Amino acid sequence: MQLQGFGKRDFNRELISLVIPIALQNLISATVISVDVIMLGMMSQSAMAAVSLAGQITFTLTLFYMGLSAGASILTAQYWGKKDTLTIQRILSIACVCSLCISILFFLSSFLIPEALMHLFTNDPELIQYGSRFLQFNSFSYLVMGLSQMYLSVIRSMENAKLSAWISSLCLVLNILFNAICIFILFPSNPELAIAAVALATVLARTIELACCVLHSLTKGTIRFHLPIRDRTQRSLLKDFLKYTLPVQGNYIVWGGALTATAAIIGHVNSDMVAANSIASVVKNLAVVLCGGIATGGSVLIGKYLGQGEMEKAKYAGNHMCYYAFIFGVVAGCTILLIKPLVYSIVNLSPTAQSYLDGMLYISAYYCIAKSFNSTTIAGIFPAGGDAKFGLWCDMVVMWFIILPLSYLSAFVWQVSPILLYVIISLDELIKLPIALARYRQYKWLNNLTRNFKKPDLNQG
């Protein structure tokens, strides 16, 4: 397929300008989370496992951020196609207020009842003690994370992915530096104090990240942080925001809730499997960063084309994204297999945990291929064109009615081996692959979601 005045080279150039910075940002985000786990793993297996389990709370909060930022990105990309920055400003303010409300709820629960939250994932007293300490201190980062994530997602959807990656890079470098000082210099032989210090280091890095966002918005940004304006235009935008955000938010909660539940199942099997799964998750998340870049970068372009009313160009972009997703999925799988020796040399695991990790990494290599395609379609292409409800129903059926019951039965009734349990937990992406492909070919995602607001309305306030 070749469009007049627009070919593969043009699309690739636009896609690469977004994918590389976004992939870098995904790598940075995954690394920020992974740095805590890997560095603590060099000190103590229990400290690493505890922080990994406590990180499930941060992961759950991140799901809300992902849903809100996805909703903001869907509308931002399409209004960016119309170059309507005044409406985009309003979208940012709505997203920030919603994220701040959710952040406060997670802060209060993590700070006040950390032990109760840790009991959801493990019965091991040592893991609960370490994890609770991490949760209490890390909870302060929740108060600033949401605002910076909303701002970064909006400017990324305005094709300013480089700035977003730069700010996140600064956060990563500082986080690694602070963690290294805490673990290897200040508290090298005291895991409990090291865990608390690592959590506070994350808080400091996130605060600096928000400060960079605020500084940019006040100096060079085309959009700024401020409270929503209460008028007819804002009510219409809020209605649109909720219409396209709630299904995506529900999808992330259903999917992430299932992942958290599987983490809880693994946490009640044994500590060796928890430790091995912690490392396997880190490796898997780092391997698929390019896949996430394709999904997010491509969705920005598709949203822009749809906002401009160029349906054939959007379809052309979608077809090429699916092809690239498969290629990058294979690359991600091969990367996991290639870096296995490096992983073994970095982490300090028991012989049993290392044997589990070996099998998990082989499984993860195949998992990445299906994961890449599903992320690109279900989390990228479909929401970009307003087809957000499909992902919600797909994940609800596959995760909650197939994978979770099988995982529970396998772990506690049939008591299968840990590796077979991990195979069953990893079947979700393979099941979703043919369903997502069939949905893509129906082209129900080709929709222009923008409104034509009157200029006087946009200038109020």
C-alpha angles and dihedrals in degrees: 000000000000123000124209108267091358126082142158093281092054092048093046091051092052092044095048091050087060104030098056096053092040092048088049090051091048089050090050093048092049091045094050089058093040096049092067091051097044096046093047088047088062088057105037137352091217093052091050094048092046094051090045091055093043087051088067088076091053088045091054091050089048088057089061090048090049092052094048094044090047091054091047091046094050092056095035094054093050095046088045086060086061091041089235100155094164091063091045088055089057092048091055093052092052092049093048094052092049093047093048092054091052092044092056091053092052092045093054095047095046094046098043105035108022094142092055090051092050091051087065090067107032146008094209107118094210093051090047091051095049095040094049091053091051092048095051095053096037092052091081090066089064091069092065105027097076096055094049092045092053093049094047093048092051096049089045089056087052087062093257094122094140094066091047090053092046094054092047090048090057090051091051096049092049092045092052092046094049092045093050091051092049097046104035103029112023104032110010094148101033112075095182095055091041091055092052091047092049090052092051090047089057090050091053093047092050091049091054089048091056091046089056091051092050092046092051093047091052097046114027105001125112089210129045142196113263141133118278118270112237108227141107094279091053092050090052091049092047089052091051092044092054092042093058099028101051096060091047090044090049090049092053092046093048092046096040093042089055091049090050090050091051088049088054090050091050090046090058094049100066141307092251091061090046091054094046092047090050091058095040090053092050093050093045093049092049092048095055098050093109090051089055089048091056092049096048099036093045092048090055091054094044090049090050093049092048091048088054090050094244100139097166091052090051091050090049090052092049093053093052092045091057091052093049091046091060092048094049091046090058090047090051092051092049090048091057092053092047096051097046094102090050091051092051091051094052105046127062108221135161116256090255093050091047091053089052091048092053092058094042093055092053090051091046091054091063092038091061094065094060091036092057095053094043093048091051095050107029097035099028120025100030098051091043088066098038098263092124101134094069093069091051095054094040094054093041093056098038099041104033102032100036116016101037097047091046091047093049093048092045093051104039108019107030092025094209122184117284092248093052089048089054090051090054092047090051096052095088098087093047091053092048095048100082091039092054092047092052091048092049092055090056089066094214088144095072099104136133105221100181128113127213102237120194113250096234089057092053093051096055114119 
